[in-house]
């Protein structure tokens, strides 16, 4: 007759739990709090009397409120009057994450807030057309597209 000793493996379960489940929980919390990445295009068109204006300095600020100060994208309108940026916005996982976007134009007195928005979720395309005839009081129209 053989005699032996059986073990239940109870010592490996806490190790598997610690190295398997805990990291998954941490990743899950990070995704929920920070959101998931989402490709977004923000396109600003500078116009004067309906005609494209090139060389217009444009600053686009994302998630910094309705201000022209901060870390933004400093661009210049091309020969079609277009200045645009492509970036990874963040979407909420459980609910839409709010986003703010500000568009500023540079005039004689410095940067002027041309347009800003606080909206739910980041649209895939945010298109802003601004009449820059008066750089101190630009008028902008916006289109959102998913």
BALOBA-1460 file (C-alpha; in Angstrom, 3 decimals):
// residues 146
<rec num="1" residu="x" x="0.000" y="0.000" z="0.000"/>
<rec num="2" residu="x" x="1.264" y="3.455" z="-0.871"/>
<rec num="3" residu="x" x="0.982" y="6.290" z="1.471"/>
<rec num="4" residu="x" x="1.157" y="9.790" z="0.212"/>
<rec num="5" residu="x" x="0.449" y="13.328" z="1.107"/>
<rec num="6" residu="x" x="-1.973" y="15.384" z="-0.969"/>
<rec num="7" residu="x" x="-1.824" y="19.157" z="-1.083"/>
<rec num="8" residu="x" x="-4.676" y="21.387" z="-2.048"/>
<rec num="9" residu="x" x="-2.686" y="24.194" z="-3.653"/>
<rec num="10" residu="x" x="-4.068" y="26.849" z="-1.321"/>
<rec num="11" residu="x" x="-0.770" y="28.709" z="-1.424"/>
<rec num="12" residu="x" x="-0.987" y="29.449" z="-5.153"/>
<rec num="13" residu="x" x="-4.494" y="30.925" z="-5.117"/>
<rec num="14" residu="x" x="-3.568" y="34.139" z="-3.275"/>
<rec num="15" residu="x" x="-0.617" y="34.650" z="-5.618"/>
<rec num="16" residu="x" x="-2.800" y="34.193" z="-8.721"/>
<rec num="17" residu="x" x="-5.407" y="36.517" z="-7.276"/>
<rec num="18" residu="x" x="-2.830" y="39.182" z="-6.489"/>
<rec num="19" residu="x" x="-1.058" y="39.013" z="-9.865"/>
<rec num="20" residu="x" x="-4.168" y="38.367" z="-11.974"/>
<rec num="21" residu="x" x="-7.196" y="40.125" z="-10.571"/>
<rec num="22" residu="x" x="-5.625" y="43.168" z="-8.907"/>
<rec num="23" residu="x" x="-3.951" y="44.462" z="-12.120"/>
<rec num="24" residu="x" x="-7.229" y="44.001" z="-14.007"/>
<rec num="25" residu="x" x="-9.040" y="46.083" z="-11.409"/>
<rec num="26" residu="x" x="-6.396" y="48.818" z="-11.620"/>
<rec num="27" residu="x" x="-6.614" y="48.923" z="-15.430"/>
<rec num="28" residu="x" x="-10.412" y="48.992" z="-15.266"/>
<rec num="29" residu="x" x="-10.439" y="51.921" z="-12.840"/>
<rec num="30" residu="x" x="-7.910" y="53.814" z="-14.978"/>
<rec num="31" residu="x" x="-10.015" y="53.377" z="-18.114"/>
<rec num="32" residu="x" x="-13.204" y="54.465" z="-16.356"/>
<rec num="33" residu="x" x="-11.613" y="57.558" z="-14.821"/>
<rec num="34" residu="x" x="-9.504" y="58.586" z="-17.817"/>
<rec num="35" residu="x" x="-11.726" y="57.395" z="-20.633"/>
<rec num="36" residu="x" x="-10.908" y="55.639" z="-23.842"/>
<rec num="37" residu="x" x="-9.030" y="57.311" z="-26.715"/>
<rec num="38" residu="x" x="-11.046" y="58.631" z="-29.647"/>
<rec num="39" residu="x" x="-9.664" y="60.117" z="-32.885"/>
<rec num="40" residu="x" x="-10.820" y="63.693" z="-33.359"/>
<rec num="41" residu="x" x="-10.279" y="66.263" z="-36.112"/>
<rec num="42" residu="x" x="-10.676" y="69.961" z="-35.326"/>
<rec num="43" residu="x" x="-10.703" y="72.105" z="-38.464"/>
<rec num="44" residu="x" x="-10.826" y="75.909" z="-38.455"/>
<rec num="45" residu="x" x="-11.495" y="77.802" z="-41.690"/>
<rec num="46" residu="x" x="-10.606" y="81.502" z="-41.837"/>
<rec num="47" residu="x" x="-12.848" y="83.469" z="-44.191"/>
<rec num="48" residu="x" x="-13.367" y="87.091" z="-45.146"/>
<rec num="49" residu="x" x="-16.551" y="87.883" z="-47.087"/>
<rec num="50" residu="x" x="-16.790" y="84.155" z="-47.844"/>
<rec num="51" residu="x" x="-13.278" y="83.933" z="-49.299"/>
<rec num="52" residu="x" x="-10.519" y="81.820" z="-47.707"/>
<rec num="53" residu="x" x="-7.813" y="83.791" z="-45.901"/>
<rec num="54" residu="x" x="-4.318" y="82.319" z="-45.723"/>
<rec num="55" residu="x" x="-1.644" y="83.115" z="-43.173"/>
<rec num="56" residu="x" x="-4.098" y="83.758" z="-40.317"/>
<rec num="57" residu="x" x="-2.599" y="82.632" z="-36.968"/>
<rec num="58" residu="x" x="-4.957" y="80.201" z="-35.190"/>
<rec num="59" residu="x" x="-4.649" y="78.698" z="-31.700"/>
<rec num="60" residu="x" x="-6.743" y="75.651" z="-30.725"/>
<rec num="61" residu="x" x="-6.962" y="74.704" z="-27.049"/>
<rec num="62" residu="x" x="-8.591" y="71.468" z="-25.887"/>
<rec num="63" residu="x" x="-9.916" y="70.872" z="-22.352"/>
<rec num="64" residu="x" x="-8.567" y="74.135" z="-20.958"/>
<rec num="65" residu="x" x="-11.781" y="76.150" z="-20.759"/>
<rec num="66" residu="x" x="-12.748" y="79.207" z="-22.768"/>
<rec num="67" residu="x" x="-9.354" y="80.866" z="-22.713"/>
<rec num="68" residu="x" x="-6.573" y="81.631" z="-25.178"/>
<rec num="69" residu="x" x="-3.872" y="80.958" z="-22.591"/>
<rec num="70" residu="x" x="-2.464" y="77.505" z="-22.072"/>
<rec num="71" residu="x" x="-0.885" y="74.635" z="-23.923"/>
<rec num="72" residu="x" x="-2.533" y="74.585" z="-27.330"/>
<rec num="73" residu="x" x="-1.923" y="74.037" z="-31.006"/>
<rec num="74" residu="x" x="-0.508" y="77.154" z="-32.671"/>
<rec num="75" residu="x" x="-1.244" y="76.929" z="-36.384"/>
<rec num="76" residu="x" x="-1.491" y="79.092" z="-39.492"/>
<rec num="77" residu="x" x="-4.280" y="78.940" z="-42.074"/>
<rec num="78" residu="x" x="-3.070" y="77.449" z="-45.361"/>
<rec num="79" residu="x" x="-3.834" y="78.794" z="-48.867"/>
<rec num="80" residu="x" x="-7.408" y="77.422" z="-48.546"/>
<rec num="81" residu="x" x="-7.861" y="79.223" z="-45.226"/>
<rec num="82" residu="x" x="-7.719" y="75.951" z="-43.263"/>
<rec num="83" residu="x" x="-5.886" y="75.242" z="-40.023"/>
<rec num="84" residu="x" x="-6.553" y="71.867" z="-38.457"/>
<rec num="85" residu="x" x="-5.372" y="69.443" z="-35.853"/>
<rec num="86" residu="x" x="-5.816" y="65.714" z="-35.423"/>
<rec num="87" residu="x" x="-5.507" y="64.344" z="-31.904"/>
<rec num="88" residu="x" x="-6.680" y="61.636" z="-29.531"/>
<rec num="89" residu="x" x="-9.559" y="62.956" z="-27.460"/>
<rec num="90" residu="x" x="-10.928" y="61.017" z="-24.493"/>
<rec num="91" residu="x" x="-14.389" y="59.497" z="-24.249"/>
<rec num="92" residu="x" x="-15.950" y="58.350" z="-21.016"/>
<rec num="93" residu="x" x="-16.574" y="54.643" z="-20.615"/>
<rec num="94" residu="x" x="-19.750" y="54.683" z="-18.537"/>
<rec num="95" residu="x" x="-21.023" y="58.085" z="-19.613"/>
<rec num="96" residu="x" x="-20.000" y="60.858" z="-21.992"/>
<rec num="97" residu="x" x="-16.975" y="62.816" z="-20.838"/>
<rec num="98" residu="x" x="-17.281" y="66.577" z="-21.186"/>
<rec num="99" residu="x" x="-14.887" y="68.371" z="-23.524"/>
<rec num="100" residu="x" x="-14.050" y="72.034" z="-23.986"/>
<rec num="101" residu="x" x="-12.540" y="73.513" z="-27.132"/>
<rec num="102" residu="x" x="-11.440" y="77.111" z="-27.675"/>
<rec num="103" residu="x" x="-10.396" y="78.699" z="-30.970"/>
<rec num="104" residu="x" x="-8.375" y="81.905" z="-30.816"/>
<rec num="105" residu="x" x="-7.232" y="84.220" z="-33.589"/>
<rec num="106" residu="x" x="-4.209" y="86.486" z="-33.395"/>
<rec num="107" residu="x" x="-4.694" y="90.185" z="-34.032"/>
<rec num="108" residu="x" x="-2.927" y="93.432" z="-33.192"/>
<rec num="109" residu="x" x="-3.745" y="93.137" z="-29.492"/>
<rec num="110" residu="x" x="-2.704" y="89.479" z="-29.168"/>
<rec num="111" residu="x" x="-4.899" y="86.385" z="-29.057"/>
<rec num="112" residu="x" x="-8.679" y="86.908" z="-29.237"/>
<rec num="113" residu="x" x="-11.189" y="84.217" z="-28.309"/>
<rec num="114" residu="x" x="-13.145" y="83.580" z="-31.525"/>
<rec num="115" residu="x" x="-15.193" y="80.561" z="-30.447"/>
<rec num="116" residu="x" x="-15.501" y="78.153" z="-27.550"/>
<rec num="117" residu="x" x="-17.693" y="75.246" z="-26.559"/>
<rec num="118" residu="x" x="-18.279" y="72.948" z="-23.605"/>
<rec num="119" residu="x" x="-19.989" y="69.844" z="-24.927"/>
<rec num="120" residu="x" x="-20.628" y="66.236" z="-23.991"/>
<rec num="121" residu="x" x="-18.332" y="63.750" z="-25.654"/>
<rec num="122" residu="x" x="-15.769" y="64.512" z="-28.334"/>
<rec num="123" residu="x" x="-17.193" y="64.599" z="-31.859"/>
<rec num="124" residu="x" x="-15.082" y="62.881" z="-34.514"/>
<rec num="125" residu="x" x="-15.077" y="66.091" z="-36.572"/>
<rec num="126" residu="x" x="-15.435" y="69.597" z="-35.237"/>
<rec num="127" residu="x" x="-15.535" y="72.127" z="-38.076"/>
<rec num="128" residu="x" x="-15.426" y="75.843" z="-37.252"/>
<rec num="129" residu="x" x="-15.697" y="78.520" z="-39.973"/>
<rec num="130" residu="x" x="-14.784" y="82.020" z="-38.778"/>
<rec num="131" residu="x" x="-15.246" y="85.340" z="-40.544"/>
<rec num="132" residu="x" x="-11.988" y="87.100" z="-39.703"/>
<rec num="133" residu="x" x="-12.800" y="90.439" z="-41.317"/>
<rec num="134" residu="x" x="-12.629" y="91.993" z="-37.841"/>
<rec num="135" residu="x" x="-9.959" y="89.994" z="-35.955"/>
<rec num="136" residu="x" x="-11.084" y="91.574" z="-32.659"/>
<rec num="137" residu="x" x="-14.699" y="90.399" z="-33.107"/>
<rec num="138" residu="x" x="-14.712" y="87.282" z="-35.337"/>
<rec num="139" residu="x" x="-17.987" y="85.485" z="-36.057"/>
<rec num="140" residu="x" x="-17.884" y="81.695" z="-36.197"/>
<rec num="141" residu="x" x="-20.248" y="78.930" z="-37.245"/>
<rec num="142" residu="x" x="-19.755" y="75.345" z="-36.124"/>
<rec num="143" residu="x" x="-20.600" y="71.849" z="-37.344"/>
<rec num="144" residu="x" x="-20.214" y="68.704" z="-35.255"/>
<rec num="145" residu="x" x="-20.047" y="65.268" z="-36.905"/>
<rec num="146" residu="x" x="-19.597" y="61.766" z="-35.446"/>
